[in-house]
Every structure is written in C-alpha cells, then in structure tokens.
Amino acid sequence: MWKTILSLAALVLSFGVSAHLIGTANATFAPSVSLGANPVRNYGGLVPSTGTVATAPVDQDLIITGILTNTGCGVRVGGSELVPESSYFYPTHPYMRSGYDYSPTMFTTGVATLRVPAGQELSLSCSGARYYIQGYLIQP
C-alpha cells in the first residue's frame, strides 16, 4: 500500500515539475527588435561633406531596410565600402537613374537588411546629394 502511495506521489510531482518548466522554456533565434519607444529610424536631407548620414547607438545595431538617393552613391559601413559608387549591379543599387529602365532593388523597395553594428557609422560617398534612409534598431 505504501509503495502505491509513494509511486503516485512521485508521478504527481513529476507532472508538477514538468508543467512548471514548460512555462519558462524559450529560445531566441534572431536578434530582437528594440523594445524602445520607437525602434524605427529614418534619416534624410543632403549628404554632408563627411558622408556620415547615420550612426548606430553604442548598445544597439541599426538595420537599414531602404536607401534612396538622387544620384550615384557608394555605401560604407564603419569605413568599409559595401556598395561602390560606380556600381549599378542588381539588386543593390540605391537609386534609380532617370532615362534607364532599372528593376526595383532591395534598397529602393525597402526590403534590404544592411546591418550597421553598434557604434558604427553609415556613410554615403556622394557629398551634397539628397537621400532618404529607413531602418530599425535591434538588440545585438
């Protein structure tokens, strides 16, 4: 009799522990979007002579989803050129040249995912050009 009661108690205890552990199990498979008041960022205007148009905060990465410019621009992250100014290769050019039939690109449609690591600068190599950039902050 006591063996039956002991085994039943062990069974109930194992169900209780399992139910408690299921609620706390979770996994993060990708960086999480910032939970700040507004994780969305956008910048625009004239490219300054330094070329720096955005800087990621020191504790968050900036994901750029779209870049539009009115002329050819190279894109640099942290001083490394990722898209050369003379590059018209599909699908990354950040602008549409008038008089040319280009397909929409990742940058011009806003579906790019260019990461600017925490504390790094995003620069464009076309001083004086007009630009618009959109993106969001994530926790690295």
ZADRENKE-734716 format. One line per field, with one value per residue: chain; residue in three letters; x, y, z of N, C-alpha, C in turn. Coordinates in steps of 0.1 Angstrom, whole numbers, plus 5000, padded with zeros to 4 digits. Last residue first. Layout:
% ZADRENKE-734716
unit: A; ...
code: ALA; ...
n.px: X; ...
n.py: Y; ...
n.pz: Z; ...
ca.px: X; ...
ca.py: Y; ...
ca.pz: Z; ...
c.px: X; ...
c.py: Y; ...
c.pz: Z; ...
//
This chain:
% ZADRENKE-734716
unit: A; A; A; A; A; A; A; A; A; A; A; A; A; A; A; A; A; A; A; A; A; A; A; A; A; A; A; A; A; A; A; A; A; A; A; A; A; A; A; A; A; A; A; A; A; A; A; A; A; A; A; A; A; A; A; A; A; A; A; A; A; A; A; A; A; A; A; A; A; A; A; A; A; A; A; A; A; A; A; A; A; A; A; A; A; A; A; A; A; A; A; A; A; A; A; A; A; A; A; A; A; A; A; A; A; A; A; A; A; A; A; A; A; A; A; A; A; A; A; A; A; A; A; A; A; A; A; A; A; A; A; A; A; A; A; A; A; A; A; A
code: PRO; GLN; ILE; LEU; TYR; GLY; GLN; ILE; TYR; TYR; ARG; ALA; GLY; SER; CYS; SER; LEU; SER; LEU; GLU; GLN; GLY; ALA; PRO; VAL; ARG; LEU; THR; ALA; VAL; GLY; THR; THR; PHE; MET; THR; PRO; SER; TYR; ASP; TYR; GLY; SER; ARG; MET; TYR; PRO; HIS; THR; PRO; TYR; PHE; TYR; SER; SER; GLU; PRO; VAL; LEU; GLU; SER; GLY; GLY; VAL; ARG; VAL; GLY; CYS; GLY; THR; ASN; THR; LEU; ILE; GLY; THR; ILE; ILE; LEU; ASP; GLN; ASP; VAL; PRO; ALA; THR; ALA; VAL; THR; GLY; THR; SER; PRO; VAL; LEU; GLY; GLY; TYR; ASN; ARG; VAL; PRO; ASN; ALA; GLY; LEU; SER; VAL; SER; PRO; ALA; PHE; THR; ALA; ASN; ALA; THR; GLY; ILE; LEU; HIS; ALA; SER; VAL; GLY; PHE; SER; LEU; VAL; LEU; ALA; ALA; LEU; SER; LEU; ILE; THR; LYS; TRP; MET
n.px: 5217; 5185; 5179; 5161; 5155; 5151; 5158; 5169; 5174; 5191; 5209; 5244; 5266; 5287; 5285; 5290; 5276; 5278; 5272; 5293; 5289; 5275; 5266; 5266; 5242; 5231; 5206; 5184; 5158; 5133; 5128; 5131; 5157; 5172; 5165; 5150; 5133; 5152; 5156; 5160; 5168; 5159; 5174; 5183; 5175; 5196; 5213; 5217; 5213; 5210; 5226; 5251; 5263; 5289; 5304; 5304; 5300; 5289; 5307; 5337; 5341; 5335; 5311; 5299; 5290; 5280; 5281; 5257; 5243; 5213; 5194; 5186; 5174; 5173; 5160; 5168; 5193; 5195; 5218; 5222; 5230; 5247; 5254; 5234; 5248; 5245; 5242; 5258; 5288; 5301; 5313; 5295; 5262; 5235; 5205; 5179; 5171; 5162; 5145; 5137; 5119; 5114; 5104; 5108; 5123; 5129; 5143; 5139; 5165; 5182; 5169; 5159; 5156; 5134; 5121; 5105; 5087; 5065; 5078; 5082; 5057; 5052; 5072; 5064; 5039; 5047; 5063; 5043; 5027; 5047; 5052; 5027; 5026; 5046; 5035; 5012; 5024; 5038; 5019; 5008
n.py: 5437; 5447; 5471; 5496; 5502; 5524; 5545; 5575; 5596; 5624; 5644; 5652; 5662; 5634; 5605; 5581; 5577; 5557; 5549; 5539; 5520; 5514; 5482; 5478; 5478; 5456; 5457; 5444; 5457; 5466; 5490; 5494; 5502; 5480; 5459; 5476; 5475; 5476; 5504; 5519; 5554; 5579; 5583; 5556; 5551; 5538; 5519; 5485; 5457; 5433; 5449; 5473; 5496; 5513; 5535; 5533; 5500; 5489; 5489; 5500; 5507; 5526; 5516; 5512; 5529; 5531; 5556; 5569; 5587; 5605; 5607; 5577; 5556; 5526; 5505; 5492; 5487; 5483; 5489; 5476; 5492; 5507; 5530; 5535; 5542; 5570; 5584; 5597; 5610; 5626; 5650; 5668; 5652; 5649; 5663; 5642; 5618; 5588; 5568; 5540; 5523; 5519; 5538; 5531; 5498; 5473; 5463; 5429; 5405; 5382; 5349; 5330; 5323; 5303; 5289; 5277; 5282; 5264; 5239; 5238; 5232; 5207; 5192; 5194; 5180; 5154; 5147; 5146; 5125; 5104; 5104; 5096; 5070; 5058; 5061; 5045; 5020; 5016; 5013; 4988
n.pz: 4698; 4693; 4666; 4649; 4614; 4585; 4557; 4542; 4515; 4500; 4477; 4478; 4492; 4485; 4483; 4498; 4530; 4560; 4592; 4619; 4650; 4674; 4663; 4627; 4605; 4580; 4557; 4542; 4521; 4514; 4500; 4473; 4471; 4481; 4463; 4434; 4402; 4372; 4351; 4324; 4324; 4328; 4360; 4381; 4414; 4440; 4451; 4439; 4444; 4429; 4401; 4400; 4395; 4410; 4417; 4445; 4460; 4489; 4510; 4524; 4557; 4576; 4587; 4556; 4527; 4494; 4468; 4446; 4420; 4431; 4450; 4469; 4494; 4511; 4537; 4560; 4582; 4616; 4640; 4673; 4704; 4720; 4707; 4677; 4645; 4626; 4593; 4574; 4565; 4547; 4552; 4540; 4541; 4519; 4529; 4539; 4565; 4582; 4606; 4626; 4651; 4678; 4702; 4728; 4726; 4720; 4689; 4679; 4685; 4664; 4667; 4684; 4717; 4735; 4766; 4794; 4814; 4811; 4815; 4843; 4854; 4842; 4855; 4882; 4880; 4872; 4894; 4914; 4905; 4907; 4935; 4944; 4934; 4948; 4974; 4972; 4966; 4989; 5009; 5000
ca.px: 5227; 5194; 5177; 5171; 5151; 5155; 5149; 5172; 5164; 5190; 5198; 5233; 5257; 5285; 5281; 5301; 5274; 5282; 5267; 5287; 5294; 5286; 5265; 5269; 5252; 5234; 5220; 5187; 5172; 5134; 5127; 5118; 5147; 5173; 5163; 5161; 5133; 5142; 5161; 5149; 5172; 5162; 5164; 5188; 5170; 5188; 5204; 5220; 5217; 5198; 5213; 5247; 5249; 5282; 5302; 5297; 5308; 5284; 5299; 5327; 5343; 5346; 5323; 5296; 5300; 5275; 5287; 5264; 5251; 5225; 5191; 5194; 5171; 5181; 5159; 5159; 5189; 5192; 5208; 5226; 5221; 5242; 5265; 5237; 5241; 5254; 5236; 5243; 5281; 5294; 5319; 5309; 5272; 5247; 5217; 5184; 5170; 5170; 5146; 5146; 5120; 5127; 5102; 5095; 5122; 5116; 5144; 5137; 5151; 5182; 5174; 5166; 5157; 5147; 5120; 5113; 5099; 5063; 5073; 5094; 5064; 5043; 5072; 5077; 5040; 5038; 5069; 5054; 5021; 5041; 5063; 5032; 5016; 5047; 5048; 5011; 5015; 5046; 5027; 5000
ca.py: 5427; 5443; 5458; 5493; 5500; 5512; 5540; 5562; 5591; 5610; 5642; 5645; 5671; 5647; 5614; 5588; 5577; 5568; 5546; 5549; 5522; 5524; 5492; 5473; 5488; 5458; 5461; 5442; 5453; 5452; 5489; 5489; 5511; 5493; 5458; 5469; 5478; 5470; 5495; 5510; 5540; 5576; 5587; 5566; 5548; 5548; 5526; 5500; 5466; 5441; 5445; 5459; 5496; 5500; 5532; 5544; 5511; 5491; 5477; 5503; 5497; 5529; 5516; 5509; 5525; 5529; 5544; 5569; 5575; 5603; 5612; 5589; 5563; 5538; 5512; 5485; 5496; 5475; 5496; 5476; 5486; 5495; 5521; 5537; 5532; 5563; 5578; 5601; 5602; 5615; 5639; 5666; 5662; 5642; 5664; 5655; 5623; 5599; 5573; 5552; 5527; 5513; 5538; 5538; 5512; 5475; 5471; 5444; 5411; 5395; 5360; 5325; 5334; 5304; 5298; 5274; 5290; 5278; 5243; 5240; 5244; 5218; 5194; 5199; 5194; 5163; 5148; 5156; 5138; 5107; 5107; 5109; 5080; 5060; 5067; 5059; 5026; 5017; 5025; 5000
ca.pz: 4692; 4703; 4672; 4659; 4627; 4592; 4567; 4547; 4525; 4504; 4485; 4472; 4485; 4492; 4473; 4492; 4516; 4552; 4579; 4611; 4637; 4674; 4674; 4641; 4609; 4594; 4558; 4556; 4524; 4519; 4514; 4477; 4467; 4488; 4477; 4441; 4417; 4381; 4361; 4328; 4323; 4314; 4350; 4371; 4400; 4433; 4460; 4437; 4455; 4433; 4407; 4399; 4392; 4409; 4403; 4438; 4453; 4475; 4507; 4513; 4547; 4568; 4595; 4570; 4536; 4507; 4474; 4459; 4424; 4423; 4437; 4466; 4482; 4508; 4524; 4551; 4572; 4603; 4631; 4659; 4695; 4726; 4712; 4691; 4653; 4635; 4605; 4575; 4576; 4542; 4558; 4534; 4545; 4524; 4520; 4537; 4552; 4581; 4593; 4624; 4637; 4672; 4687; 4725; 4730; 4727; 4701; 4676; 4688; 4672; 4659; 4672; 4708; 4728; 4754; 4783; 4813; 4810; 4802; 4834; 4858; 4839; 4840; 4878; 4885; 4863; 4881; 4915; 4906; 4894; 4925; 4948; 4929; 4934; 4971; 4976; 4957; 4977; 5009; 5000
c.px: 5228; 5204; 5187; 5168; 5162; 5149; 5154; 5162; 5168; 5178; 5196; 5221; 5245; 5276; 5277; 5297; 5285; 5278; 5270; 5283; 5286; 5292; 5278; 5269; 5255; 5245; 5223; 5202; 5173; 5148; 5127; 5117; 5133; 5161; 5163; 5157; 5144; 5143; 5150; 5155; 5161; 5167; 5169; 5176; 5175; 5184; 5196; 5209; 5218; 5201; 5216; 5234; 5244; 5268; 5294; 5294; 5300; 5291; 5293; 5320; 5332; 5348; 5335; 5309; 5295; 5286; 5282; 5269; 5258; 5233; 5203; 5190; 5180; 5177; 5168; 5157; 5180; 5186; 5207; 5215; 5226; 5232; 5260; 5248; 5244; 5245; 5247; 5236; 5267; 5286; 5313; 5316; 5286; 5258; 5228; 5195; 5176; 5169; 5154; 5145; 5128; 5129; 5114; 5093; 5109; 5115; 5130; 5137; 5151; 5168; 5175; 5172; 5165; 5145; 5134; 5111; 5108; 5075; 5071; 5089; 5075; 5050; 5063; 5077; 5053; 5039; 5060; 5061; 5032; 5035; 5057; 5043; 5020; 5038; 5050; 5024; 5013; 5037; 5035; 5009
c.py: 5414; 5434; 5456; 5479; 5495; 5511; 5527; 5557; 5577; 5608; 5627; 5645; 5665; 5657; 5627; 5598; 5586; 5566; 5558; 5543; 5533; 5527; 5501; 5485; 5484; 5468; 5464; 5445; 5451; 5448; 5476; 5487; 5506; 5502; 5471; 5467; 5470; 5475; 5489; 5500; 5531; 5561; 5583; 5570; 5559; 5544; 5537; 5508; 5481; 5451; 5434; 5457; 5482; 5502; 5519; 5541; 5521; 5503; 5478; 5489; 5499; 5518; 5518; 5508; 5522; 5523; 5543; 5556; 5578; 5591; 5612; 5594; 5575; 5544; 5524; 5492; 5488; 5485; 5487; 5483; 5486; 5487; 5508; 5527; 5536; 5554; 5571; 5594; 5607; 5607; 5626; 5654; 5659; 5652; 5657; 5655; 5637; 5605; 5586; 5555; 5540; 5517; 5532; 5538; 5518; 5489; 5473; 5451; 5425; 5400; 5372; 5336; 5330; 5316; 5299; 5283; 5287; 5287; 5258; 5244; 5248; 5232; 5206; 5201; 5201; 5177; 5156; 5158; 5149; 5121; 5111; 5113; 5094; 5070; 5069; 5067; 5041; 5023; 5027; 5013
c.pz: 4699; 4697; 4684; 4664; 4636; 4606; 4573; 4557; 4529; 4514; 4488; 4482; 4479; 4485; 4481; 4481; 4510; 4537; 4571; 4597; 4629; 4661; 4674; 4651; 4624; 4596; 4573; 4559; 4539; 4522; 4521; 4492; 4470; 4484; 4484; 4456; 4424; 4395; 4368; 4338; 4329; 4313; 4336; 4362; 4391; 4419; 4453; 4445; 4452; 4444; 4417; 4407; 4392; 4406; 4400; 4424; 4446; 4469; 4493; 4509; 4536; 4557; 4587; 4578; 4550; 4515; 4489; 4462; 4437; 4427; 4427; 4452; 4480; 4495; 4523; 4537; 4562; 4593; 4619; 4651; 4681; 4717; 4717; 4696; 4668; 4644; 4613; 4587; 4576; 4552; 4553; 4540; 4538; 4528; 4526; 4527; 4551; 4567; 4593; 4609; 4636; 4658; 4681; 4710; 4725; 4732; 4707; 4689; 4684; 4674; 4668; 4664; 4696; 4719; 4748; 4771; 4802; 4809; 4801; 4820; 4848; 4843; 4836; 4862; 4881; 4867; 4871; 4901; 4906; 4894; 4912; 4938; 4933; 4928; 4956; 4972; 4959; 4966; 4997; 5000
//
